[in-house]
Amino acid sequence: MGLLTLRNRGTGTSLSFCVRKADSQRRSVLAIFVVFLLFASGCAGIRIQRSFAQKPYDWLTYGGAPSRTNESSSTVMPPLKPMWEYDALAGISGTPLVRDSVALVGTLRGELHAINIVTGDRIGYAVMESAVSGTPVWDGGYAYVACALGTETLLCMSLRDGTRKWTGKYGPIETSPLVVGEFLYVVTLDGVLECLKKEDGLEFWKYEFAEKDVRKPVRSSPATDGEVVVFGSDGGGIYAVERLSGKLRWKYQATASIFATPVLSNGVCIVGAIDGVLYALDTRTGELRWKWETGTRIFAPAAATQNQIFIGTADGKVTALNLESGKKLWSFSCRSVVSCAPLVAGDILYVGSQDRNLYALRVATGEKIWQYEAPGRIKVSPVIWGDAMLLTYEDRYITALKTAKQ
């Protein structure tokens, strides 16, 4: 006789069975059956049958707010130490969302995972039709999820019982949806900005910046200040559309493709182009306030406060600029590409790099006060909820970091 033990790495669940060593065929069948039980019975579906408490530091959308400023309402003080690690078993390109000790994260295998951030255990997961490339948005008891392909490229899912409230086919979507009031906004890869009623998914208006056969793709997620919705395109166009009417307010033509999501702060729209030019535009008029040439590529959004912005670039530098004037304040060099937005947390700026390090810098000076070497490259922005930071690395792993007791 032999002992067969199977373990679910996502939840820590394990089952052991005694089997005859000689009966290899039965062992294989039993293994497949037990794996099915582990993942289907204990994990399949998301059913969180309770009300969600609200906190001012809840992280419910990409960038932390509709303006996508990547500024946290809570902070964690370094040094930090890992508490647990979660394996999503598939790539992650969007940031986690967190509320009431529950994290939601989409994967490139087309799953939405719910994780207990106290223990790191999986609460459940829901299967979508295709890859979730962007970050979903969490509104009330519902998650709004966009998918890259299929007949259900946008859906509203109840977190209470896992049912789909509505689904729709809007073409491929690789960006992160946006919820403001009663409306849901999403930009498709085909270059259409859709405004839908979040209650039923019915179209309220849509904006197409060119005819379909000449439109360039869009990978830049929408941001809003409440009046206009702003996004960039592969053709270099930066578009501001009136949020309620769907009419074009202004357009600015950059010199190269815009992959990064705009950041809106204090009346200024900050967005970087792939050729390394960072633009500061008046959010109301589209007038150029200033521009700054980095000399390298910009892949990721900036982070912003009321008077400073922080931008990471392909040469590994993180630079702080004055929001009003564009004057350089300081610069810090990582050892590899910075391809995700920094995170502002009080007087600390957290920066993840593909050199596998998370850096804690002083917002005012750029002085490094701490760094943490992760097991893999960091290509997704960290998120802070309460006293915990969720750090995604090497595509499929998430770890929780908390302040180390001295």
C-alpha positions in Angstrom: 0.0 0.0 0.0 1.1 3.6 -0.6 -0.1 7.1 0.5 -1.3 9.5 -2.2 -1.5 13.1 -1.1 -2.9 15.9 -3.2 -2.6 19.6 -2.2 -4.4 22.7 -3.5 -1.7 25.4 -3.5 -4.2 28.1 -3.7 -6.1 27.2 -0.5 -3.8 24.9 1.3 -6.4 22.1 1.2 -5.0 18.6 1.0 -6.4 15.1 0.9 -4.6 11.8 1.4 -5.7 8.3 0.3 -4.2 4.8 0.7 -3.8 3.1 -2.7 -2.1 -0.1 -4.0 1.3 0.8 -5.5 0.9 -1.7 -8.3 -2.4 -0.3 -9.5 -1.0 2.7 -11.4 -4.0 3.1 -13.6 -6.4 3.5 -10.6 -4.0 5.9 -9.0 -4.1 8.1 -12.0 -7.9 8.1 -12.2 -8.1 8.7 -8.5 -5.7 11.6 -8.7 -7.7 13.3 -11.5 -10.9 12.8 -9.5 -9.5 14.2 -6.3 -8.1 17.3 -8.1 -11.5 17.8 -9.5 -13.0 17.7 -6.0 -10.4 20.0 -4.6 -10.9 22.7 -7.1 -14.6 22.3 -7.9 -16.2 21.6 -4.5 -14.0 23.9 -2.4 -13.2 26.7 -4.7 -15.5 27.0 -7.8 -17.8 30.0 -7.8 -17.7 33.1 -5.7 -20.3 33.3 -3.0 -19.7 35.9 -0.3 -23.0 35.9 1.5 -22.5 38.9 3.8 -22.5 42.7 3.6 -19.2 44.4 2.8 -18.1 47.0 5.3 -16.8 50.3 3.8 -13.4 51.8 4.6 -11.9 55.0 3.3 -8.9 53.0 2.1 -10.9 50.5 0.0 -9.2 49.9 -3.4 -12.1 49.3 -5.8 -10.8 50.3 -9.2 -7.7 50.5 -11.3 -5.5 53.4 -9.9 -7.5 53.5 -6.7 -9.9 56.2 -7.9 -11.7 57.2 -11.2 -8.9 59.8 -11.7 -6.3 56.9 -11.6 -3.9 58.8 -9.3 -2.4 55.7 -7.7 -2.5 57.3 -4.3 -3.5 55.3 -1.2 -5.5 56.6 1.7 -3.5 54.3 4.1 0.1 53.5 4.4 2.4 50.8 5.7 5.7 51.7 7.3 8.8 49.7 6.2 10.5 47.4 6.9 7.8 45.0 5.7 7.8 41.2 5.9 5.8 38.7 3.9 2.8 37.0 5.7 1.6 34.6 3.0 1.9 33.9 -0.7 -1.0 33.1 -3.1 -0.5 31.3 -6.4 -3.2 32.2 -9.0 -2.0 29.5 -11.3 -2.1 31.9 -14.2 -0.7 35.3 -15.2 -1.9 38.5 -13.6 -1.7 41.8 -15.4 -4.2 43.9 -13.4 -4.0 45.1 -9.8 -5.9 43.4 -7.0 -9.1 45.1 -5.7 -9.6 45.0 -1.9 -12.6 45.6 0.4 -13.5 44.2 3.9 -10.5 41.8 3.9 -11.4 40.3 0.5 -9.2 40.7 -2.5 -10.4 40.2 -6.1 -8.0 39.6 -8.9 -8.4 38.6 -12.6 -6.1 36.3 -14.5 -5.0 35.8 -18.1 -6.6 32.4 -17.9 -10.0 34.1 -17.6 -10.7 33.7 -13.9 -11.7 36.0 -11.1 -10.3 34.9 -7.8 -11.5 36.0 -4.3 -8.9 35.8 -1.6 -9.0 36.2 2.1 -6.2 38.8 2.7 -5.9 37.8 6.4 -4.9 34.2 5.7 -4.2 34.1 2.0 -6.7 31.4 1.4 -8.9 31.3 -1.7 -12.5 32.0 -1.0 -13.6 31.0 -4.5 -13.1 31.8 -8.2 -15.3 32.4 -11.2 -14.5 31.4 -14.8 -14.9 33.9 -17.6 -14.9 33.3 -21.3 -11.3 34.6 -21.9 -8.4 36.5 -20.4 -9.0 39.3 -18.0 -6.2 41.7 -19.1 -7.3 44.8 -17.2 -8.4 45.4 -13.6 -12.1 44.8 -12.9 -14.1 47.4 -10.9 -15.9 46.6 -7.6 -19.1 48.5 -7.0 -21.4 47.6 -4.1 -22.0 43.8 -4.2 -21.0 43.5 -7.8 -17.8 43.1 -9.9 -17.7 44.4 -13.4 -15.2 42.4 -15.5 -13.9 43.0 -19.0 -12.5 40.1 -21.1 -10.2 40.1 -24.1 -12.3 37.8 -26.4 -15.6 36.0 -26.7 -19.3 36.6 -26.7 -19.3 38.0 -23.1 -16.5 40.6 -23.1 -18.2 42.7 -20.4 -20.2 41.3 -17.5 -21.7 42.2 -14.1 -21.3 39.5 -11.5 -22.9 39.2 -8.1 -20.3 38.5 -5.4 -23.0 37.2 -3.1 -24.0 34.2 -5.2 -21.7 34.3 -8.3 -24.6 34.8 -10.8 -24.2 37.1 -13.9 -26.6 40.0 -13.5 -25.9 40.9 -17.2 -23.4 40.2 -19.9 -22.7 41.9 -23.2 -20.5 41.5 -26.3 -18.7 44.8 -27.0 -15.7 43.5 -28.9 -12.2 42.7 -27.4 -11.3 44.7 -24.2 -7.8 44.9 -22.8 -8.5 48.0 -20.6 -9.9 48.5 -17.1 -13.6 49.5 -16.7 -14.6 52.6 -14.8 -17.7 53.2 -12.7 -19.0 56.7 -11.9 -22.5 57.0 -10.3 -25.0 55.0 -12.3 -22.8 54.6 -15.4 -20.1 52.1 -16.5 -17.4 53.3 -18.9 -15.1 51.0 -20.9 -12.8 51.4 -24.0 -12.6 48.5 -26.4 -9.5 47.4 -28.3 -11.3 48.5 -31.5 -11.3 52.1 -30.2 -14.9 52.6 -29.0 -15.7 54.3 -25.7 -18.9 52.8 -24.3 -21.1 54.3 -21.7 -23.5 51.8 -20.2 -26.1 51.8 -17.4 -24.4 49.7 -14.7 -27.8 48.4 -13.6 -28.6 46.5 -16.8 -25.7 47.0 -19.2 -27.8 48.9 -21.7 -25.9 51.4 -23.8 -26.4 55.0 -22.9 -24.0 56.4 -25.5 -20.9 55.5 -27.4 -18.0 57.5 -28.9 -16.0 56.4 -31.9 -13.1 58.7 -32.7 -12.8 57.5 -36.4 -14.3 55.1 -38.8 -13.7 51.4 -37.9 -11.3 50.7 -40.8 -9.0 53.5 -39.9 -9.3 53.5 -36.1 -6.2 52.6 -34.1 -6.4 50.1 -31.2 -6.8 51.4 -27.6 -4.9 49.9 -24.7 -5.1 53.0 -22.4 -7.8 52.7 -19.8 -10.3 55.6 -19.3 -9.9 58.1 -16.4 -12.3 60.8 -15.3 -12.4 64.0 -13.2 -16.2 63.7 -13.1 -16.7 66.0 -16.2 -14.8 64.3 -19.0 -13.5 60.8 -19.7 -10.0 60.7 -21.0 -8.1 57.9 -22.8 -5.2 57.6 -25.3 -4.8 55.5 -28.4 -2.1 53.6 -30.4 -2.4 56.4 -32.9 -1.2 58.9 -30.4 -4.5 60.7 -29.9 -5.5 61.7 -26.5 -9.3 62.2 -26.3 -11.5 63.9 -23.7 -15.2 63.0 -24.0 -17.9 64.6 -22.0 -19.0 62.1 -19.4 -22.8 62.6 -19.6 -23.3 63.5 -23.3 -20.6 61.4 -25.0 -19.5 64.5 -27.1 -15.9 65.1 -27.8 -14.6 68.0 -25.6 -11.1 68.0 -27.0 -8.3 66.0 -28.7 -4.6 66.3 -28.4 -2.2 64.6 -30.8 0.9 63.2 -29.2 4.0 62.2 -31.3 3.7 58.5 -30.5 1.4 55.7 -29.3 -0.2 56.1 -25.9 -0.3 52.8 -24.0 -0.4 54.3 -20.5 -3.6 55.3 -18.7 -4.1 59.1 -18.1 -3.8 60.4 -14.6 -6.0 63.4 -13.6 -5.0 65.6 -10.7 -5.8 69.2 -9.8 -7.1 70.1 -13.3 -4.1 68.5 -15.1 -4.1 65.4 -17.3 -0.8 63.6 -17.2 -0.1 60.9 -19.8 3.1 59.4 -21.2 3.7 58.3 -24.8 5.8 55.3 -25.9 8.5 57.7 -27.3 9.2 58.9 -23.8 7.4 62.3 -23.9 5.3 63.0 -20.8 2.4 65.4 -21.5 0.6 67.7 -19.0 -2.7 68.9 -20.5 -5.4 71.2 -19.1 -8.2 68.7 -18.3 -10.9 71.2 -19.3 -9.5 72.5 -22.6 -6.8 70.1 -23.7 -4.2 72.9 -23.9 -0.6 71.8 -23.4 0.6 73.1 -20.0 4.1 71.5 -20.4 5.9 68.4 -21.6 8.9 66.6 -20.4 11.1 64.3 -22.4 12.4 61.3 -20.6 14.7 60.0 -23.3 13.3 56.5 -23.0 10.0 54.6 -23.3 7.0 55.1 -21.0 4.8 52.0 -20.5 3.0 52.8 -17.3 0.8 55.5 -15.8 2.1 58.0 -13.4 1.2 58.5 -9.7 0.1 61.9 -8.5 -0.7 64.0 -5.5 -2.1 67.5 -5.6 1.3 69.1 -6.4 3.6 66.3 -7.6 3.7 63.5 -10.1 5.9 60.4 -10.2 6.7 58.6 -13.4 8.7 55.3 -14.0 10.4 54.6 -17.3 12.0 51.8 -19.3 15.6 52.9 -18.3 14.7 52.0 -14.6 14.4 55.6 -13.4 11.6 57.1 -11.3 11.3 60.8 -11.5 9.4 63.3 -9.5 8.1 66.5 -11.2 6.2 69.5 -10.0 2.6 69.1 -11.3 2.1 72.8 -12.1 5.4 73.6 -13.9 6.9 70.2 -14.9 10.1 71.1 -13.0 12.2 68.0 -12.1 12.4 67.6 -8.3 14.4 64.4 -8.0 15.2 61.1 -9.7 16.0 57.5 -8.5 17.5 54.7 -10.5 16.3 51.1 -10.2 18.3 48.3 -11.9 15.7 47.5 -14.6 12.5 48.6 -16.3 9.7 50.2 -14.3 6.6 49.1 -16.2 3.9 49.7 -13.5 2.7 52.8 -11.8 4.3 53.9 -8.5 2.1 54.0 -5.4 1.9 57.1 -3.2 1.3 56.2 0.5 1.6 59.2 2.7 5.1 60.4 2.6 6.4 57.2 1.1 6.5 56.3 -2.6 6.5 52.5 -3.3 8.0 51.5 -6.7 8.1 48.0 -8.2 10.7 47.2 -10.8 11.5 44.3 -13.1 14.8 44.0 -11.2 12.6 42.1 -8.7 12.8 44.8 -6.1 10.2 46.9 -4.3 11.6 50.2 -3.3 10.4 52.6 -0.6 11.4 56.2 -1.3 10.7 59.4 0.5 8.1 61.4 -1.5 9.9 64.7 -0.8 13.5 63.8 -1.7 13.5 60.4 -3.5 15.8 59.0 -0.7 15.6 55.2 -0.5 14.6 54.1 3.0 14.0 50.4 2.3 13.9 47.8 -0.4 12.5 44.2 -0.6 13.7 41.6 -3.1 10.7 39.6 -4.4 11.0 36.1 -5.8 10.1 37.4 -9.3 9.9 40.5 -11.5 7.4 43.2 -10.4 5.2 44.3 -13.3 2.0 45.1 -11.5 1.5 48.1 -9.1 1.3 47.3 -5.4 -1.9 48.0 -3.5 -2.4 48.9 0.2 -5.4 48.1 2.2 -5.4 48.9 6.0 -2.1 47.6 7.4 -1.4 45.2 4.5 0.3 45.6 1.1 -0.5 43.2 -1.7 2.4 42.8 -4.0 2.1 40.9 -7.4 5.3 39.4 -8.9 6.4 37.2 -11.7 2.9 37.4 -13.2 1.0 34.8 -11.1 1.9 35.3 -7.4 0.6 37.7 -4.8 2.1 38.1 -1.4 0.9 40.1 1.6 3.4 42.3 3.3 3.0 43.9 6.7 5.2 46.1 8.9 7.8 44.0 10.7 7.7 44.2 14.5 10.9 45.6 15.8 
